[in-house]
Amino acid sequence: MNGQIIVSITDDGRGLKRDKILNKAIEKGILSHAQTETLSDREILNLIFMPGFSTAGTISNVSGRGVGMDVVKSNIQKIGGLVDISSEEGPGTPFLR
């Protein structure tokens, strides 16, 4: 791992809710119900990086606007980095790389 920097960010929230992400993707027309049947957990989690994607029920100054995660990922990629995400409902969500 010479010459690499690894940044790990973990929230202490409740983790990402797989069903909530899928339902929002269907609601927004990003995926059909049939398409969701074949997605891996990683593919489902990566939907949060789509521009404008948000599972927030209400919009506030800090959440629900659907901006942020896509910008974070694209900026990390611009400098040659990678973003890897995993989540377990309950414990939280670590973002690595």
RATA-V311822 format. One record per backbone hydrogen bond with DSSP energy under -1.0 kcal/mol. CO is the residue of the C=O (numbers start at 0). NH is the residue of the N-H. Records with the same first field share a line. If there is no record, write none. Layout:
CO: NH  NH
//
This chain:
0: 3
8: 94
13: 89
16: 20
17: 21
18: 22
19: 23
20: 24
21: 25
22: 26
23: 27
24: 29  30
25: 28
31: 35
34: 37
39: 43
40: 44
41: 45
43: 46
44: 47
45: 48
46: 49
49: 52
62: 59
65: 51
67: 71
68: 72
69: 73
70: 74
71: 75
72: 76
73: 77
75: 80
76: 79
83: 95
87: 91
91: 87
92: 10
93: 85
94: 8
95: 83
//
